[in-house]
Each structure stands twice: as C-alpha cells, then as structure tokens.
C-alpha cells in the first residue's frame, strides 16, 4: 500500500509528528508551504497516486489551520482513503469535524497536545497500527 503523510506546520510541532508517522509507516512525506498573506499554497505530491493520505495540521482558533483547509478542499475528490492528525495547545475544537466536512470519513484520527510531543510514541504507534 502506498501512503502519503502530508502536513502544514507553523511552529514545527506538526512536522515532528508527521515525520514520526511517516517513519512508522514507511510513507512518503509532503510539506505544504503556505503564504499567510495571500493564502497561496504549494504541495509537491499528487494525492491520487496514493492508497492512503494522512493529513495533518495545527489547530488555530479551535479549528484546522486554513492552509490545510484549503489543501483538503483542493484534493477532496482525489483522495482515496484518508486519516487525520493535529497538534494543539489548548483545545481541538471543531478541527476533526472540519476535516471530515472538507474530505471524507477518516479511517483514524490522532490528536497530540503540544506539551506531550516527546511522549507521543505510543499514541503514534496505535494510530498507525490500523493502517498497515
């Protein structure tokens, strides 16, 4: 099975989790670059070439960061199967609800609190277990 982990990371927290997930699943990794002023974004991999796309981003204002909202809108019809993850400081809010509305029902969801990044190995392994 061909897997892609794609993400946007504003502070580096989401990047750390994305890299751990990609290593665990031996998946390709794609960073989304996003210009906050113009809402322009770039991503490198074609999602329709993958059996599973794992999409992640930070929570901002109790919702998914706008960069990944745009990403999901642009790729909604191209993604075969999807899983979601997010990093957050206080509260996840509507993040996963938004992700489902912009994509499809995920096979798995993972949320990691910013203060727990270094102790997230077991959560990540459990998240990845059902995707092999």
DSSP file (Angstrom, degrees, kcal/mol; ACC not computed):
  #  RESIDUE AA STRUCTURE BP1 BP2  ACC     N-H-->O    O-->H-N    N-H-->O    O-->H-N    TCO  KAPPA ALPHA  PHI   PSI    X-CA   Y-CA   Z-CA
    1    1 A X              0   0    0      0, 0.0     2,-0.6     0, 0.0    49,-0.0   0.000 360.0 360.0 360.0 134.7    0.0    0.0    0.0
    2    2 A X        -     0   0    0     47,-0.1    49,-2.0    25,-0.1    50,-1.6  -0.823 360.0-171.3 -96.3 123.1    1.3    3.4   -1.0
    3    3 A X  E     -a   52   0A   0     -2,-0.6    25,-2.5    23,-0.2     2,-0.4  -0.918  11.7-164.6-122.2 140.0    0.9    6.0    1.8
    4    4 A X  E     -ab  53  28A   0     48,-2.3    50,-3.5    -2,-0.4     2,-0.6  -0.984   5.5-160.6-121.3 132.4    1.4    9.8    1.9
    5    5 A X  E     +ab  54  29A   0     23,-2.8    25,-2.5    -2,-0.4     2,-0.4  -0.965  20.1 178.7-107.6 117.1    1.7   11.9    5.0
    6    6 A X  E     +ab  55  30A   0     48,-2.9    50,-2.1    -2,-0.6     2,-0.3  -0.953   8.2 153.0-123.4 140.9    1.1   15.5    4.1
    7    7 A X  E     -ab  56  31A   0     23,-2.0    25,-3.2    -2,-0.4     2,-0.4  -0.975  37.6-134.9-157.7 164.9    1.0   18.4    6.6
    8    8 A X        -     0   0    0     48,-1.3     2,-0.4    -2,-0.3    50,-0.4  -0.991  23.1-170.5-123.8 138.0    1.5   22.1    7.3
    9    9 A X        +     0   0    0     -2,-0.4    -2,-0.0    23,-0.4    48,-0.0  -0.975  15.1 179.3-134.4 120.4    3.4   23.1   10.4
   10   10 A X  S    S+     0   0    0     -2,-0.4    -1,-0.1     1,-0.1    47,-0.0   0.861  89.9  17.8 -85.5 -38.6    3.6   26.7   11.7
   11   11 A X  S    S-     0   0    0      0, 0.0    -1,-0.1     0, 0.0    -2,-0.0   0.494 109.9-101.6-112.9  -7.0    5.8   26.1   14.7
   12   12 A X  S  > S+     0   0    0      0, 0.0     4,-1.8     0, 0.0    -3,-0.0   0.209  96.1 105.1 104.0 -15.1    7.4   22.7   13.9
   13   13 A X  H  > S+     0   0    0      1,-0.2     4,-1.6     2,-0.2     5,-0.2   0.936  82.8  45.4 -64.6 -47.0    5.2   20.7   16.3
   14   14 A X  H  > S+     0   0    0      1,-0.2     4,-2.8     2,-0.2    -1,-0.2   0.866 109.2  57.7 -65.6 -35.4    3.1   19.2   13.5
   15   15 A X  H  > S+     0   0    0      1,-0.2     4,-2.5     2,-0.2    -1,-0.2   0.907 103.5  52.8 -60.3 -42.6    6.3   18.5   11.5
   16   16 A X  H  X S+     0   0    0     -4,-1.8     4,-1.7     1,-0.2    -1,-0.2   0.916 112.9  43.5 -60.2 -44.0    7.7   16.4   14.3
   17   17 A X  H  X S+     0   0    0     -4,-1.6     4,-2.5     2,-0.2    -2,-0.2   0.915 112.5  52.5 -69.4 -42.8    4.5   14.2   14.5
   18   18 A X  H  X S+     0   0    0     -4,-2.8     4,-2.7     1,-0.2    -2,-0.2   0.910 109.3  49.7 -58.7 -43.3    4.3   13.9   10.7
   19   19 A X  H  X S+     0   0    0     -4,-2.5     4,-2.2     1,-0.2    -1,-0.2   0.888 110.6  49.7 -65.0 -39.0    7.9   12.7   10.5
   20   20 A X  H  X S+     0   0    0     -4,-1.7     4,-2.4    -5,-0.2    -2,-0.2   0.910 112.4  47.6 -65.5 -42.3    7.3   10.1   13.2
   21   21 A X  H  X S+     0   0    0     -4,-2.5     4,-2.2     2,-0.2    -2,-0.2   0.935 111.9  49.8 -63.8 -46.3    4.1    8.8   11.4
   22   22 A X  H  X>S+     0   0    0     -4,-2.7     5,-2.3     1,-0.2     4,-1.0   0.899 112.2  47.9 -60.9 -42.0    5.9    8.7    8.1
   23   23 A X  H ><5S+     0   0    0     -4,-2.2     3,-0.5     3,-0.2    -1,-0.2   0.933 111.2  50.6 -62.9 -46.0    8.8    6.7    9.6
   24   24 A X  H 3<5S+     0   0    0     -4,-2.4    -2,-0.2     1,-0.2    -1,-0.2   0.871 121.5  33.0 -60.4 -38.7    6.5    4.3   11.4
   25   25 A X  H 3<5S-     0   0    0     -4,-2.2    -1,-0.2    -5,-0.2    -2,-0.2   0.440 103.4-124.0 -98.4  -1.4    4.6    3.6    8.1
   26   26 A X  T <<5 +     0   0    0     -4,-1.0   -23,-0.2    -3,-0.5     2,-0.2   0.942  60.5 157.5  53.0  48.7    7.5    3.9    5.7
   27   27 A X      < -     0   0    0     -5,-2.3   -23,-0.2    -6,-0.2    -1,-0.2  -0.591  48.2-101.4-101.8 160.4    5.4    6.6    3.9
   28   28 A X  E     -b    4   0A   0    -25,-2.5   -23,-2.8    -2,-0.2     2,-0.4  -0.487  36.9-141.3 -73.9 154.0    6.2    9.4    1.6
   29   29 A X  E     -b    5   0A   0    -25,-0.2     2,-0.4    -2,-0.2   -23,-0.2  -0.962  18.0-176.8-124.1 136.5    6.2   12.9    3.3
   30   30 A X  E     -b    6   0A   0    -25,-2.5   -23,-2.0    -2,-0.4     2,-0.4  -0.968  11.6-154.3-137.7 120.5    5.0   16.1    1.8
   31   31 A X  E     -b    7   0A   0     -2,-0.4     2,-0.6   -25,-0.2    13,-0.3  -0.779  13.0-142.0 -92.0 132.7    5.2   19.5    3.4
   32   32 A X        -     0   0    0    -25,-3.2     2,-0.4    -2,-0.4   -23,-0.4  -0.837  11.6-151.8 -93.1 125.5    2.6   22.1    2.4
   33   33 A X  E     -E   42   0B   0      9,-2.5     9,-2.2    -2,-0.6     2,-0.4  -0.793  16.2-171.8 -96.1 144.7    4.0   25.6    2.2
   34   34 A X  E     -E   41   0B   0     -2,-0.4     2,-0.7     7,-0.2     7,-0.2  -0.997  22.7-144.9-143.0 130.8    1.5   28.4    2.8
   35   35 A X     >  -     0   0    0      5,-2.9     4,-2.5    -2,-0.4     5,-0.5  -0.869  12.1-158.3 -96.0 111.3    1.7   32.2    2.4
   36   36 A X  T  4 S+     0   0    0     -2,-0.7    -1,-0.2     1,-0.2    30,-0.0   0.813  88.8  50.1 -59.6 -32.8   -0.4   33.6    5.3
   37   37 A X  T  4 S+     0   0    0      1,-0.2    -1,-0.2    -3,-0.1    -2,-0.0   0.890 125.6  22.4 -76.5 -39.8   -0.9   37.0    3.4
   38   38 A X  T  4 S-     0   0    0      2,-0.1    -2,-0.2    -3,-0.1    -1,-0.2   0.536  94.0-128.6-105.7  -8.5   -2.0   35.7    0.0
   39   39 A X     <  +     0   0    0     -4,-2.5     2,-0.2     1,-0.2    -3,-0.2   0.677  55.8 152.5  62.9  19.5   -3.3   32.2    1.0
   40   40 A X        -     0   0    0     -5,-0.5    -5,-2.9     2,-0.0     2,-0.3  -0.581  21.8-173.9 -76.1 141.0   -1.1   30.7   -1.7
   41   41 A X  E     -E   34   0B   0     -2,-0.2     2,-0.4    -7,-0.2    -7,-0.2  -0.971  15.3-162.6-138.5 155.2    0.0   27.2   -1.1
   42   42 A X  E     +E   33   0B   0     -9,-2.2    -9,-2.5    -2,-0.3     2,-0.3  -0.999   9.7 172.5-135.8 137.2    2.2   24.6   -2.7
   43   43 A X        -     0   0    0     -2,-0.4   -11,-0.1   -11,-0.2    -2,-0.0  -0.976  18.8-152.4-139.5 153.5    2.4   20.9   -2.2
   44   44 A X        +     0   0    0     -2,-0.3     2,-0.2   -13,-0.3    -1,-0.1   0.778  64.5  75.3-101.7 -30.4    4.6   18.5   -4.2
   45   45 A X  S    S-     0   0    0      1,-0.0     2,-0.8     2,-0.0     3,-0.1  -0.603  73.1-126.5 -93.2 146.6    2.9   15.1   -4.3
   46   46 A X    >   -     0   0    0     -2,-0.2     3,-1.8     1,-0.2     4,-0.1  -0.814  18.2-156.6 -89.9 111.4   -0.1   14.0   -6.3
   47   47 A X  G >  S+     0   0    0     -2,-0.8     3,-1.8     1,-0.3    33,-0.4   0.763  85.6  68.6 -64.4 -27.0   -2.5   12.6   -3.8
   48   48 A X  G 3  S+     0   0    0      1,-0.3    -1,-0.3    31,-0.1    31,-0.0   0.583  89.6  66.3 -71.0  -5.9   -4.4   10.5   -6.3
   49   49 A X  G <  S+     0   0    0     -3,-1.8     2,-0.3     2,-0.0    -1,-0.3   0.424  93.0  78.8 -88.4  -0.7   -1.3    8.3   -6.7
   50   50 A X    <   -     0   0    0     -3,-1.8    30,-0.5     1,-0.1    31,-0.2  -0.839  66.6-149.4-116.1 146.7   -1.7    7.1   -3.1
   51   51 A X  S    S+     0   0    0    -49,-2.0    30,-0.6    -2,-0.3     2,-0.4   0.805  92.5  21.9 -76.7 -32.0   -3.9    4.5   -1.5
   52   52 A X  E     -ac   3  81A   0    -50,-1.6   -48,-2.3    28,-0.1     2,-0.5  -0.999  65.0-164.1-141.0 133.1   -4.0    6.4    1.8
   53   53 A X  E     -ac   4  82A   0     28,-2.4    30,-1.7    -2,-0.4     2,-0.6  -0.981   7.4-158.3-118.9 123.6   -3.3   10.1    2.5
   54   54 A X  E     -ac   5  83A   0    -50,-3.5   -48,-2.9    -2,-0.5     2,-0.5  -0.907  14.6-163.0-102.9 116.8   -2.7   11.1    6.1
   55   55 A X  E     +ac   6  84A   0     28,-2.8    30,-2.1    -2,-0.6     2,-0.3  -0.858  12.7 172.5-109.3 129.7   -3.4   14.8    6.5
   56   56 A X  E     +ac   7  85A   0    -50,-2.1   -48,-1.3    -2,-0.5     2,-0.3  -0.965   7.0 148.9-138.4 155.0   -2.2   16.8    9.5
   57   57 A X  E     - c   0  86A   0     28,-1.3    30,-1.2    -2,-0.3     2,-0.2  -0.982  43.0 -84.2-167.9 169.5   -2.0   20.4   10.7
   58   58 A X  E     - c   0  87A   0    -50,-0.4     7,-2.0    -2,-0.3     2,-0.5  -0.486  40.7-113.8 -81.7 154.6   -2.1   22.6   13.7
   59   59 A X  E     -F   64   0C   0     28,-2.3     2,-0.4     5,-0.2     5,-0.2  -0.754  34.9-177.6 -85.3 132.3   -5.2   23.8   15.4
   60   60 A X  E >   -F   63   0C   0      3,-3.6     3,-0.8    -2,-0.5    28,-0.0  -0.991  70.0  -8.2-133.4 124.6   -5.7   27.5   15.2
   61   61 A X  T 3  S-     0   0    0     -2,-0.4    -1,-0.1     1,-0.2     3,-0.1   0.894 130.0 -56.7  55.0  43.1   -8.6   29.3   16.9
   62   62 A X  T 3  S+     0   0    0     29,-0.2    32,-2.5     1,-0.2     2,-0.3   0.742 124.7  80.5  62.7  27.7  -10.1   25.9   17.8
   63   63 A X  E <  S-F   60   0C   0     -3,-0.8    -3,-3.6    30,-0.2    -1,-0.2  -0.948  93.0 -70.3-150.5 169.5  -10.2   24.7   14.1
   64   64 A X  E     -F   59   0C   0     -2,-0.3    -5,-0.2    -5,-0.2     5,-0.1  -0.399  62.8 -96.2 -64.0 137.4   -7.9   23.3   11.5
   65   65 A X    >>  -     0   0    0     -7,-2.0     4,-1.4     1,-0.1     3,-0.9  -0.251  34.1-117.3 -53.1 140.3   -5.3   25.8   10.2
   66   66 A X  H 3> S+     0   0    0      1,-0.2     4,-2.4     2,-0.2     5,-0.2   0.791 109.9  65.7 -53.7 -32.2   -6.5   27.5    7.0
   67   67 A X  H 3> S+     0   0    0      1,-0.2     4,-1.9     2,-0.2    -1,-0.2   0.927 106.8  40.2 -57.9 -45.1   -3.6   26.0    5.0
   68   68 A X  H <> S+     0   0    0     -3,-0.9     4,-2.4     2,-0.2    -1,-0.2   0.750 109.7  59.3 -80.1 -22.6   -4.9   22.5    5.4
   69   69 A X  H  X S+     0   0    0     -4,-1.4     4,-2.2     2,-0.2    -1,-0.2   0.931 109.4  44.6 -64.7 -44.2   -8.5   23.5    5.0
   70   70 A X  H  X S+     0   0    0     -4,-2.4     4,-2.6     2,-0.2    -2,-0.2   0.913 111.7  53.9 -63.4 -42.9   -7.5   24.8    1.5
   71   71 A X  H  X S+     0   0    0     -4,-1.9     4,-1.6    -5,-0.2    -2,-0.2   0.932 109.8  46.5 -57.5 -48.4   -5.5   21.6    0.9
   72   72 A X  H  X S+     0   0    0     -4,-2.4     4,-0.8     1,-0.2    -1,-0.2   0.897 111.6  51.4 -64.8 -40.0   -8.5   19.4    1.7
   73   73 A X  H >< S+     0   0    0     -4,-2.2     3,-0.6     1,-0.2     4,-0.3   0.930 111.7  47.3 -60.5 -45.2  -10.8   21.5   -0.5
   74   74 A X  H 3< S+     0   0    0     -4,-2.6    -1,-0.2     1,-0.2    -2,-0.2   0.795 122.4  34.4 -67.0 -28.6   -8.4   21.2   -3.4
   75   75 A X  H >X S+     0   0    0     -4,-1.6     4,-1.5    -5,-0.2     3,-1.2   0.305  79.9 113.9-112.4   8.4   -7.9   17.5   -3.1
   76   76 A X  T << S+     0   0    0     -4,-0.8     3,-0.3    -3,-0.6    -1,-0.1   0.876  85.2  38.5 -50.4 -47.9  -11.3   16.3   -1.9
   77   77 A X  T 34 S+     0   0    0     -4,-0.3    -1,-0.3     1,-0.2    -2,-0.1   0.606 113.8  57.1 -82.8 -10.4  -12.1   14.2   -5.0
   78   78 A X  T <4 S+     0   0    0     -3,-1.2     2,-0.4    -4,-0.0    -1,-0.2   0.672  83.6  92.1 -93.6 -19.3   -8.5   13.0   -5.4
   79   79 A X     <  -     0   0    0     -4,-1.5     3,-0.1    -3,-0.3   -31,-0.1  -0.651  50.9-171.7 -84.1 126.5   -8.1   11.3   -2.0
   80   80 A X  S    S+     0   0    0    -30,-0.5     2,-0.3    -2,-0.4    -1,-0.2   0.979  73.1   0.1 -77.2 -66.8   -8.9    7.6   -1.9
   81   81 A X  E    S-c   52   0A   0    -30,-0.6   -28,-2.4   -31,-0.2    -1,-0.3  -0.926  75.5-163.5-123.7 150.7   -8.7    6.9    1.8
   82   82 A X  E     -c   53   0A   0     23,-0.4    25,-2.8    -2,-0.3    26,-0.4  -0.963  16.1-174.2-139.2 150.6   -7.8    9.4    4.5
   83   83 A X  E     -c   54   0A   0    -30,-1.7   -28,-2.8    -2,-0.3     2,-0.3  -0.963  19.7-144.6-136.0 154.0   -6.7    9.7    8.1
   84   84 A X  E     +cd  55 109A   0     24,-2.4    26,-1.4    -2,-0.3     2,-0.3  -0.900  17.7 173.3-123.9 147.7   -6.3   12.8   10.1
   85   85 A X  E     -cd  56 110A   0    -30,-2.1   -28,-1.3    -2,-0.3     2,-0.3  -0.987   5.3-179.2-144.8 155.7   -3.9   14.2   12.8
   86   86 A X  E     -cd  57 111A   0     24,-2.0    26,-2.3    -2,-0.3     2,-0.4  -0.984  19.7-140.8-147.9 157.9   -3.5   17.5   14.5
   87   87 A X  E     +cd  58 112A   0    -30,-1.2   -28,-2.3    -2,-0.3     2,-0.3  -0.936  29.5 175.3-115.9 145.7   -1.3   19.2   17.1
   88   88 A X  E     - d   0 113A   0     24,-1.7    26,-3.4    -2,-0.4    27,-0.3  -0.967  32.5-153.5-149.2 160.8   -2.9   21.6   19.6
   89   89 A X  S    S-     0   0    0     -2,-0.3    26,-0.2     2,-0.2    -1,-0.1   0.832  89.9  -3.0-100.4 -49.9   -2.2   23.8   22.6
   90   90 A X  S    S-     0   0    0      1,-0.3     2,-0.3   -31,-0.1    -2,-0.1   0.830 123.5  -3.9-111.5 -54.8   -5.5   24.1   24.4
   91   91 A X        -     0   0    0      1,-0.1    -1,-0.3   -32,-0.0   -29,-0.2  -0.998  44.7-140.9-153.1 138.7   -8.5   22.5   22.7
   92   92 A X    >   +     0   0    0     -2,-0.3     3,-1.8     1,-0.2   -32,-0.1   0.792  41.3 170.5 -74.3 -29.5   -9.1   20.7   19.4
   93   93 A X  T 3   -     0   0    0      1,-0.2     3,-0.3     2,-0.1     4,-0.2  -0.303  66.0 -16.1  58.7-128.9  -12.5   22.3   19.0
   94   94 A X  T 3> S+     0   0    0    -32,-2.5     4,-2.9     1,-0.2     5,-0.3   0.203  99.2 116.8 -93.9  14.0  -14.0   21.7   15.5
   95   95 A X  H <> S+     0   0    0     -3,-1.8     4,-2.3     1,-0.2    -1,-0.2   0.913  79.5  37.6 -53.7 -55.5  -10.8   20.5   13.9
   96   96 A X  H  > S+     0   0    0     -3,-0.3     4,-2.4     1,-0.2    -1,-0.2   0.858 115.4  54.5 -70.2 -33.4  -11.8   16.9   13.1
   97   97 A X  H  > S+     0   0    0     -4,-0.2     4,-2.3     2,-0.2    -1,-0.2   0.930 110.3  47.3 -61.6 -44.8  -15.4   17.9   12.2
   98   98 A X  H  X S+     0   0    0     -4,-2.9     4,-1.9     2,-0.2    -2,-0.2   0.920 110.4  52.2 -61.2 -45.2  -14.0   20.5    9.7
   99   99 A X  H  X S+     0   0    0     -4,-2.3     4,-0.9    -5,-0.3    -2,-0.2   0.913 110.7  47.4 -59.9 -43.6  -11.6   17.9    8.2
  100  100 A X  H >< S+     0   0    0     -4,-2.4     3,-0.6     1,-0.2    -1,-0.2   0.915 111.0  51.6 -63.7 -43.1  -14.5   15.4    7.7
  101  101 A X  H 3< S+     0   0    0     -4,-2.3    -1,-0.2     1,-0.2    -2,-0.2   0.829 114.3  43.3 -63.6 -31.6  -16.6   18.1    6.1
  102  102 A X  H 3< S+     0   0    0     -4,-1.9    -1,-0.2    -5,-0.2    -2,-0.2   0.546 133.7   5.6 -90.9  -8.2  -13.9   19.0    3.7
  103  103 A X  S << S-     0   0    0     -4,-0.9     2,-0.3    -3,-0.6    -3,-0.2   0.106  98.8 -72.0-135.7-112.8  -12.8   15.5    2.8
  104  104 A X        -     0   0    0     -5,-0.2     2,-0.2    -2,-0.0    -2,-0.1  -0.903  61.4 -59.2-149.9 177.1  -14.4   12.2    3.8
  105  105 A X        -     0   0    0     -2,-0.3   -23,-0.4     1,-0.1     2,-0.1  -0.465  60.6-130.8 -66.2 127.4  -14.8   10.0    6.9
  106  106 A X        -     0   0    0     -2,-0.2   -23,-0.3     1,-0.1     3,-0.1  -0.389   7.9-137.6 -80.4 156.3  -11.3    9.1    8.1
  107  107 A X  S    S+     0   0    0    -25,-2.8     2,-0.3     1,-0.3   -24,-0.2   0.672  89.8   3.6 -81.7 -17.2  -10.1    5.6    9.0
  108  108 A X        -     0   0    0    -26,-0.4   -24,-2.4     2,-0.0     2,-0.3  -0.982  61.3-154.6-161.7 156.6   -8.3    7.1   12.0
  109  109 A X  E     -d   84   0A   0     -2,-0.3     2,-0.4   -26,-0.2   -24,-0.2  -0.988   9.4-173.5-135.6 144.8   -7.8   10.3   13.9
  110  110 A X  E     -d   85   0A   0    -26,-1.4   -24,-2.0    -2,-0.3     2,-0.4  -0.995   3.5-173.3-140.7 132.4   -4.9   11.4   16.2
  111  111 A X  E     -d   86   0A   0     -2,-0.4     2,-0.5   -26,-0.2   -24,-0.2  -0.995   4.4-170.9-126.1 133.4   -4.5   14.5   18.3
  112  112 A X  E     -d   87   0A   0    -26,-2.3   -24,-1.7    -2,-0.4     2,-0.2  -0.983  20.0-133.3-125.9 122.4   -1.3   15.4   20.1
  113  113 A X  E >   -d   88   0A   0     -2,-0.5     3,-2.6   -26,-0.2   -24,-0.2  -0.534  23.3-122.1 -72.6 138.1   -1.1   18.2   22.7
  114  114 A X  G >  S+     0   0    0    -26,-3.4     3,-1.2     1,-0.3     4,-0.2   0.831 111.9  54.6 -51.4 -39.3    1.9   20.4   22.1
  115  115 A X  G 3  S+     0   0    0    -27,-0.3    -1,-0.3     1,-0.2     3,-0.2   0.562 106.6  52.9 -73.4  -7.3    3.2   19.7   25.6
  116  116 A X  G X  S+     0   0    0     -3,-2.6     3,-1.1     1,-0.1    -1,-0.2   0.189  71.1 112.3-112.5  14.2    3.1   15.9   25.0
  117  117 A X  G X  S+     0   0    0     -3,-1.2     3,-1.2     1,-0.3    -1,-0.1   0.886  77.7  50.3 -56.6 -42.9    5.1   15.8   21.8
  118  118 A X  G 3  S+     0   0    0      1,-0.3    -1,-0.3    -4,-0.2     3,-0.2   0.644 113.7  45.0 -75.1 -13.9    8.1   14.0   23.3
  119  119 A X  G <  S+     0   0    0     -3,-1.1    -1,-0.3     1,-0.1     3,-0.3  -0.026  83.9 100.0-115.8  30.1    5.9   11.3   24.9
  120  120 A X    <>  +     0   0    0     -3,-1.2     4,-2.5     1,-0.2     5,-0.2   0.401  44.8 104.0 -97.1   2.2    3.7   10.6   21.9
  121  121 A X  H  > S+     0   0    0      1,-0.2     4,-2.6    -3,-0.2     5,-0.2   0.894  82.6  46.4 -54.4 -47.6    5.3    7.4   20.6
  122  122 A X  H  > S+     0   0    0     -3,-0.3     4,-2.4     1,-0.2    -1,-0.2   0.902 112.4  50.4 -65.0 -40.8    2.7    5.0   21.9
  123  123 A X  H  > S+     0   0    0     -4,-0.3     4,-2.5     2,-0.2    -1,-0.2   0.917 112.3  47.9 -60.8 -43.4   -0.2    7.2   20.5
  124  124 A X  H  X S+     0   0    0     -4,-2.5     4,-2.4     2,-0.2    -2,-0.2   0.914 110.9  50.0 -66.1 -43.3    1.5    7.3   17.1
  125  125 A X  H  X S+     0   0    0     -4,-2.6     4,-1.8    -5,-0.2    -1,-0.2   0.913 112.3  47.8 -61.9 -42.2    2.1    3.6   17.0
  126  126 A X  H  X S+     0   0    0     -4,-2.4     4,-0.8     2,-0.2    -2,-0.2   0.915 111.5  50.8 -64.1 -43.4   -1.5    2.9   17.9
  127  127 A X  H  < S+     0   0    0     -4,-2.5     3,-0.4     1,-0.2    -2,-0.2   0.905 115.3  42.6 -58.4 -43.5   -2.7    5.4   15.3
  128  128 A X  H >< S+     0   0    0     -4,-2.4     3,-2.1     1,-0.2     4,-0.4   0.749  95.2  80.1 -77.7 -25.4   -0.5    3.7   12.6
  129  129 A X  H >< S+     0   0    0     -4,-1.8     3,-0.9     1,-0.3    -1,-0.2   0.863  92.5  48.7 -53.2 -43.2   -1.3    0.1   13.6
  130  130 A X  T 3< S+     0   0    0     -4,-0.8    -1,-0.3    -3,-0.4    -2,-0.1   0.443 102.0  65.7 -79.4   1.2   -4.7    0.1   11.8
  131  131 A X  T <         0   0    0     -3,-2.1    -1,-0.2     1,-0.2    -2,-0.2   0.474 360.0 360.0-104.0  -2.4   -3.2    1.4    8.6
  132  132 A X    <         0   0    0     -3,-0.9    -1,-0.2    -4,-0.4    -2,-0.1   0.472 360.0 360.0 -84.1 360.0   -0.9   -1.4    7.5
